Structure formats: structure tokens, C-alpha cells
Amino acid sequence: MNKNIEIKFGSVIYDKINAVRMSPSERLVAINAMRDADAIVDAILWLTHKVEQLGALLFLKPGIKHN
């Protein structure tokens, strides 16, 4: 297996995938599914951060003083 994948997902998840009895092709599918899930989570977090930035830009105008 690729060491970069092991480092990215952490040894706990990698160890659990290795502990399950499956063929090498099934193991590769499982690792690819974990990689895809990680990419989806990263995209959702990025989008959430951008929405927060947009909300701050639209609703918190710097020139308005609140008394």
C-alpha cells in the first residue's frame, strides 16, 4: 500500500481496513472510498468557510457604528 495514504488517513483507519478479511482489490476499493469521503468532507468544510466569509462581508459592514 501507498505510505502517503496511510499517513493521510492515520494509522487507526488504515489498521482497521487491513484487519478486515478481504481481497486486495476490495481493500483498494475501501481505501479509495475513504479517500473520496475525505475529499467530500474537505469540500463541504471549504464551502462552509466561504459562506461564513460571505455572510461576514455582507452583514458586518465596517463603516457602520452601533451605539
Backbone as XML, in Angstrom:
<?xml version="1.0"?>
<chain id="A" units="angstrom">
  <residue number="1" name="MET">
    <atom name="N" x="0.826" y="-1.182" z="0.000"/>
    <atom name="CA" x="0.000" y="0.000" z="0.000"/>
    <atom name="C" x="0.872" y="1.248" z="0.000"/>
  </residue>
  <residue number="2" name="ASN">
    <atom name="N" x="0.300" y="2.312" z="-0.443"/>
    <atom name="CA" x="1.000" y="3.578" z="-0.518"/>
    <atom name="C" x="1.110" y="4.198" z="0.874"/>
  </residue>
  <residue number="3" name="LYS">
    <atom name="N" x="2.309" y="4.566" z="1.274"/>
    <atom name="CA" x="2.534" y="5.161" z="2.593"/>
    <atom name="C" x="1.855" y="6.516" z="2.719"/>
  </residue>
  <residue number="4" name="ASN">
    <atom name="N" x="1.717" y="7.263" z="1.620"/>
    <atom name="CA" x="1.041" y="8.558" z="1.676"/>
    <atom name="C" x="-0.413" y="8.399" z="2.088"/>
  </residue>
  <residue number="5" name="ILE">
    <atom name="N" x="-1.062" y="7.352" z="1.630"/>
    <atom name="CA" x="-2.448" y="7.086" z="2.017"/>
    <atom name="C" x="-2.512" y="6.779" z="3.502"/>
  </residue>
  <residue number="6" name="GLU">
    <atom name="N" x="-1.575" y="5.984" z="3.989"/>
    <atom name="CA" x="-1.551" y="5.620" z="5.405"/>
    <atom name="C" x="-1.363" y="6.865" z="6.265"/>
  </residue>
  <residue number="7" name="ILE">
    <atom name="N" x="-0.483" y="7.765" z="5.869"/>
    <atom name="CA" x="-0.237" y="8.981" z="6.635"/>
    <atom name="C" x="-1.460" y="9.887" z="6.595"/>
  </residue>
  <residue number="8" name="LYS">
    <atom name="N" x="-2.097" y="10.017" z="5.433"/>
    <atom name="CA" x="-3.241" y="10.915" z="5.288"/>
    <atom name="C" x="-4.404" y="10.484" z="6.161"/>
  </residue>
  <residue number="9" name="PHE">
    <atom name="N" x="-4.749" y="9.220" z="6.169"/>
    <atom name="CA" x="-5.920" y="8.749" z="6.903"/>
    <atom name="C" x="-5.597" y="8.423" z="8.353"/>
  </residue>
  <residue number="10" name="GLY">
    <atom name="N" x="-4.356" y="8.294" z="8.682"/>
    <atom name="CA" x="-3.995" y="7.931" z="10.047"/>
    <atom name="C" x="-3.913" y="6.428" z="10.186"/>
  </residue>
  <residue number="11" name="SER">
    <atom name="N" x="-3.125" y="6.010" z="11.118"/>
    <atom name="CA" x="-2.872" y="4.578" z="11.247"/>
    <atom name="C" x="-4.078" y="3.809" z="11.773"/>
  </residue>
  <residue number="12" name="VAL">
    <atom name="N" x="-4.976" y="4.456" z="12.508"/>
    <atom name="CA" x="-6.120" y="3.745" z="13.076"/>
    <atom name="C" x="-7.044" y="3.247" z="11.963"/>
  </residue>
  <residue number="13" name="ILE">
    <atom name="N" x="-7.414" y="4.107" z="11.071"/>
    <atom name="CA" x="-8.300" y="3.707" z="9.974"/>
    <atom name="C" x="-7.594" y="2.724" z="9.052"/>
  </residue>
  <residue number="14" name="TYR">
    <atom name="N" x="-6.356" y="2.985" z="8.765"/>
    <atom name="CA" x="-5.582" y="2.095" z="7.897"/>
    <atom name="C" x="-5.473" y="0.706" z="8.520"/>
  </residue>
  <residue number="15" name="ASP">
    <atom name="N" x="-5.238" y="0.656" z="9.837"/>
    <atom name="CA" x="-5.154" y="-0.636" z="10.535"/>
    <atom name="C" x="-6.481" y="-1.373" z="10.506"/>
  </residue>
  <residue number="16" name="LYS">
    <atom name="N" x="-7.578" y="-0.636" z="10.645"/>
    <atom name="CA" x="-8.897" y="-1.286" z="10.610"/>
    <atom name="C" x="-9.189" y="-1.857" z="9.231"/>
  </residue>
  <residue number="17" name="ILE">
    <atom name="N" x="-8.818" y="-1.140" z="8.191"/>
    <atom name="CA" x="-9.020" y="-1.665" z="6.837"/>
    <atom name="C" x="-8.166" y="-2.907" z="6.623"/>
  </residue>
  <residue number="18" name="ASN">
    <atom name="N" x="-6.950" y="-2.894" z="7.135"/>
    <atom name="CA" x="-6.073" y="-4.061" z="6.995"/>
    <atom name="C" x="-6.531" y="-5.238" z="7.849"/>
  </residue>
  <residue number="19" name="ALA">
    <atom name="N" x="-7.231" y="-4.977" z="8.946"/>
    <atom name="CA" x="-7.666" y="-6.052" z="9.836"/>
    <atom name="C" x="-8.833" y="-6.849" z="9.261"/>
  </residue>
  <residue number="20" name="VAL">
    <atom name="N" x="-9.587" y="-6.245" z="8.382"/>
    <atom name="CA" x="-10.745" y="-6.924" z="7.800"/>
    <atom name="C" x="-10.269" y="-7.912" z="6.743"/>
  </residue>
  <residue number="21" name="ARG">
    <atom name="N" x="-10.877" y="-9.081" z="6.741"/>
    <atom name="CA" x="-10.514" y="-10.092" z="5.759"/>
    <atom name="C" x="-11.190" y="-9.758" z="4.432"/>
  </residue>
  <residue number="22" name="MET">
    <atom name="N" x="-10.379" y="-9.438" z="3.430"/>
    <atom name="CA" x="-10.880" y="-9.111" z="2.090"/>
    <atom name="C" x="-9.773" y="-9.274" z="1.082"/>
  </residue>
  <residue number="23" name="SER">
    <atom name="N" x="-10.164" y="-9.301" z="-0.179"/>
    <atom name="CA" x="-9.170" y="-9.442" z="-1.248"/>
    <atom name="C" x="-8.440" y="-8.108" z="-1.442"/>
  </residue>
  <residue number="24" name="PRO">
    <atom name="N" x="-7.280" y="-8.159" z="-2.074"/>
    <atom name="CA" x="-6.549" y="-6.911" z="-2.335"/>
    <atom name="C" x="-7.352" y="-5.894" z="-3.151"/>
  </residue>
  <residue number="25" name="SER">
    <atom name="N" x="-8.154" y="-6.380" z="-4.098"/>
    <atom name="CA" x="-8.952" y="-5.437" z="-4.892"/>
    <atom name="C" x="-10.040" y="-4.785" z="-4.038"/>
  </residue>
  <residue number="26" name="GLU">
    <atom name="N" x="-10.645" y="-5.570" z="-3.125"/>
    <atom name="CA" x="-11.645" y="-4.998" z="-2.220"/>
    <atom name="C" x="-11.002" y="-4.004" z="-1.254"/>
  </residue>
  <residue number="27" name="ARG">
    <atom name="N" x="-9.791" y="-4.295" z="-0.814"/>
    <atom name="CA" x="-9.064" y="-3.395" z="0.071"/>
    <atom name="C" x="-8.779" y="-2.073" z="-0.632"/>
  </residue>
  <residue number="28" name="LEU">
    <atom name="N" x="-8.405" y="-2.152" z="-1.894"/>
    <atom name="CA" x="-8.153" y="-0.938" z="-2.672"/>
    <atom name="C" x="-9.436" y="-0.123" z="-2.838"/>
  </residue>
  <residue number="29" name="VAL">
    <atom name="N" x="-10.553" y="-0.799" z="-3.053"/>
    <atom name="CA" x="-11.840" y="-0.104" z="-3.162"/>
    <atom name="C" x="-12.157" y="0.600" z="-1.844"/>
  </residue>
  <residue number="30" name="ALA">
    <atom name="N" x="-11.906" y="-0.052" z="-0.722"/>
    <atom name="CA" x="-12.175" y="0.547" z="0.588"/>
    <atom name="C" x="-11.305" y="1.775" z="0.820"/>
  </residue>
  <residue number="31" name="ILE">
    <atom name="N" x="-10.051" y="1.678" z="0.471"/>
    <atom name="CA" x="-9.140" y="2.815" z="0.647"/>
    <atom name="C" x="-9.549" y="3.962" z="-0.273"/>
  </residue>
  <residue number="32" name="ASN">
    <atom name="N" x="-9.931" y="3.645" z="-1.498"/>
    <atom name="CA" x="-10.389" y="4.695" z="-2.418"/>
    <atom name="C" x="-11.674" y="5.351" z="-1.918"/>
  </residue>
  <residue number="33" name="ALA">
    <atom name="N" x="-12.561" y="4.567" z="-1.315"/>
    <atom name="CA" x="-13.794" y="5.134" z="-0.758"/>
    <atom name="C" x="-13.467" y="6.075" z="0.396"/>
  </residue>
  <residue number="34" name="MET">
    <atom name="N" x="-12.502" y="5.711" z="1.224"/>
    <atom name="CA" x="-12.092" y="6.606" z="2.321"/>
    <atom name="C" x="-11.487" y="7.890" z="1.769"/>
  </residue>
  <residue number="35" name="ARG">
    <atom name="N" x="-10.704" y="7.775" z="0.710"/>
    <atom name="CA" x="-10.109" y="8.963" z="0.094"/>
    <atom name="C" x="-11.188" y="9.869" z="-0.480"/>
  </residue>
  <residue number="36" name="ASP">
    <atom name="N" x="-12.183" y="9.270" z="-1.147"/>
    <atom name="CA" x="-13.279" y="10.051" z="-1.719"/>
    <atom name="C" x="-14.095" y="10.736" z="-0.625"/>
  </residue>
  <residue number="37" name="ALA">
    <atom name="N" x="-14.369" y="10.014" z="0.460"/>
    <atom name="CA" x="-15.119" y="10.599" z="1.576"/>
    <atom name="C" x="-14.354" y="11.764" z="2.186"/>
  </residue>
  <residue number="38" name="ASP">
    <atom name="N" x="-13.052" y="11.622" z="2.311"/>
    <atom name="CA" x="-12.225" y="12.697" z="2.853"/>
    <atom name="C" x="-12.272" y="13.920" z="1.943"/>
  </residue>
  <residue number="39" name="ALA">
    <atom name="N" x="-12.253" y="13.701" z="0.643"/>
    <atom name="CA" x="-12.325" y="14.817" z="-0.302"/>
    <atom name="C" x="-13.680" y="15.522" z="-0.222"/>
  </residue>
  <residue number="40" name="ILE">
    <atom name="N" x="-14.751" y="14.763" z="-0.044"/>
    <atom name="CA" x="-16.088" y="15.355" z="0.074"/>
    <atom name="C" x="-16.179" y="16.190" z="1.346"/>
  </residue>
  <residue number="41" name="VAL">
    <atom name="N" x="-15.671" y="15.665" z="2.448"/>
    <atom name="CA" x="-15.691" y="16.419" z="3.709"/>
    <atom name="C" x="-14.873" y="17.698" z="3.582"/>
  </residue>
  <residue number="42" name="ASP">
    <atom name="N" x="-13.703" y="17.612" z="2.952"/>
    <atom name="CA" x="-12.886" y="18.811" z="2.736"/>
    <atom name="C" x="-13.639" y="19.849" z="1.919"/>
  </residue>
  <residue number="43" name="ALA">
    <atom name="N" x="-14.351" y="19.422" z="0.891"/>
    <atom name="CA" x="-15.113" y="20.345" z="0.050"/>
    <atom name="C" x="-16.251" y="20.994" z="0.831"/>
  </residue>
  <residue number="44" name="ILE">
    <atom name="N" x="-16.934" y="20.222" z="1.658"/>
    <atom name="CA" x="-18.028" y="20.778" z="2.465"/>
    <atom name="C" x="-17.488" y="21.794" z="3.475"/>
  </residue>
  <residue number="45" name="LEU">
    <atom name="N" x="-16.380" y="21.474" z="4.111"/>
    <atom name="CA" x="-15.786" y="22.410" z="5.061"/>
    <atom name="C" x="-15.326" y="23.687" z="4.367"/>
  </residue>
  <residue number="46" name="TRP">
    <atom name="N" x="-14.743" y="23.563" z="3.188"/>
    <atom name="CA" x="-14.302" y="24.733" z="2.423"/>
    <atom name="C" x="-15.509" y="25.608" z="2.067"/>
  </residue>
  <residue number="47" name="LEU">
    <atom name="N" x="-16.589" y="24.981" z="1.598"/>
    <atom name="CA" x="-17.792" y="25.716" z="1.229"/>
    <atom name="C" x="-18.407" y="26.409" z="2.447"/>
  </residue>
  <residue number="48" name="THR">
    <atom name="N" x="-18.447" y="25.721" z="3.571"/>
    <atom name="CA" x="-18.980" y="26.308" z="4.800"/>
    <atom name="C" x="-18.168" y="27.537" z="5.199"/>
  </residue>
  <residue number="49" name="HIS">
    <atom name="N" x="-16.850" y="27.428" z="5.102"/>
    <atom name="CA" x="-15.978" y="28.556" z="5.437"/>
    <atom name="C" x="-16.233" y="29.740" z="4.500"/>
  </residue>
  <residue number="50" name="LYS">
    <atom name="N" x="-16.409" y="29.474" z="3.224"/>
    <atom name="CA" x="-16.664" y="30.543" z="2.260"/>
    <atom name="C" x="-18.008" y="31.215" z="2.504"/>
  </residue>
  <residue number="51" name="VAL">
    <atom name="N" x="-19.034" y="30.439" z="2.873"/>
    <atom name="CA" x="-20.346" y="31.016" z="3.184"/>
    <atom name="C" x="-20.238" y="31.912" z="4.421"/>
  </residue>
  <residue number="52" name="GLU">
    <atom name="N" x="-19.477" y="31.471" z="5.427"/>
    <atom name="CA" x="-19.269" y="32.305" z="6.612"/>
    <atom name="C" x="-18.571" y="33.606" z="6.246"/>
  </residue>
  <residue number="53" name="GLN">
    <atom name="N" x="-17.572" y="33.540" z="5.387"/>
    <atom name="CA" x="-16.867" y="34.748" z="4.957"/>
    <atom name="C" x="-17.803" y="35.679" z="4.203"/>
  </residue>
  <residue number="54" name="LEU">
    <atom name="N" x="-18.632" y="35.122" z="3.339"/>
    <atom name="CA" x="-19.572" y="35.931" z="2.571"/>
    <atom name="C" x="-20.593" y="36.586" z="3.493"/>
  </residue>
  <residue number="55" name="GLY">
    <atom name="N" x="-21.094" y="35.855" z="4.469"/>
    <atom name="CA" x="-22.037" y="36.413" z="5.430"/>
    <atom name="C" x="-21.426" y="37.547" z="6.226"/>
  </residue>
  <residue number="56" name="ALA">
    <atom name="N" x="-20.173" y="37.385" z="6.639"/>
    <atom name="CA" x="-19.495" y="38.449" z="7.374"/>
    <atom name="C" x="-19.301" y="39.671" z="6.493"/>
  </residue>
  <residue number="57" name="LEU">
    <atom name="N" x="-19.014" y="39.468" z="5.245"/>
    <atom name="CA" x="-18.810" y="40.582" z="4.321"/>
    <atom name="C" x="-20.119" y="41.325" z="4.061"/>
  </residue>
  <residue number="58" name="LEU">
    <atom name="N" x="-21.213" y="40.604" z="3.930"/>
    <atom name="CA" x="-22.499" y="41.225" z="3.617"/>
    <atom name="C" x="-23.164" y="41.881" z="4.819"/>
  </residue>
  <residue number="59" name="PHE">
    <atom name="N" x="-23.047" y="41.276" z="5.990"/>
    <atom name="CA" x="-23.830" y="41.734" z="7.128"/>
    <atom name="C" x="-23.056" y="42.537" z="8.159"/>
  </residue>
  <residue number="60" name="LEU">
    <atom name="N" x="-21.763" y="42.549" z="8.090"/>
    <atom name="CA" x="-20.972" y="43.302" z="9.046"/>
    <atom name="C" x="-20.145" y="44.354" z="8.309"/>
  </residue>
  <residue number="61" name="LYS">
    <atom name="N" x="-20.813" y="45.368" z="7.841"/>
    <atom name="CA" x="-20.135" y="46.444" z="7.116"/>
    <atom name="C" x="-19.218" y="47.202" z="8.082"/>
  </residue>
  <residue number="62" name="PRO">
    <atom name="N" x="-17.985" y="47.452" z="7.709"/>
    <atom name="CA" x="-17.041" y="48.084" z="8.635"/>
    <atom name="C" x="-17.368" y="49.546" z="8.952"/>
  </residue>
  <residue number="63" name="GLY">
    <atom name="N" x="-18.089" y="50.256" z="8.111"/>
    <atom name="CA" x="-18.350" y="51.672" z="8.340"/>
    <atom name="C" x="-19.540" y="51.944" z="9.241"/>
  </residue>
  <residue number="64" name="ILE">
    <atom name="N" x="-20.300" y="50.947" z="9.622"/>
    <atom name="CA" x="-21.495" y="51.150" z="10.431"/>
    <atom name="C" x="-21.118" y="51.070" z="11.914"/>
  </residue>
  <residue number="65" name="LYS">
    <atom name="N" x="-21.516" y="52.116" z="12.672"/>
    <atom name="CA" x="-21.223" y="52.139" z="14.109"/>
    <atom name="C" x="-22.497" y="51.807" z="14.866"/>
  </residue>
  <residue number="66" name="HIS">
    <atom name="N" x="-22.389" y="50.903" z="15.812"/>
    <atom name="CA" x="-23.520" y="50.525" z="16.652"/>
    <atom name="C" x="-23.375" y="51.195" z="18.005"/>
  </residue>
  <residue number="67" name="ASN">
    <atom name="N" x="-24.417" y="51.859" z="18.480"/>
    <atom name="CA" x="-24.374" y="52.532" z="19.789"/>
    <atom name="C" x="-25.124" y="51.743" z="20.812"/>
  </residue>
</chain>
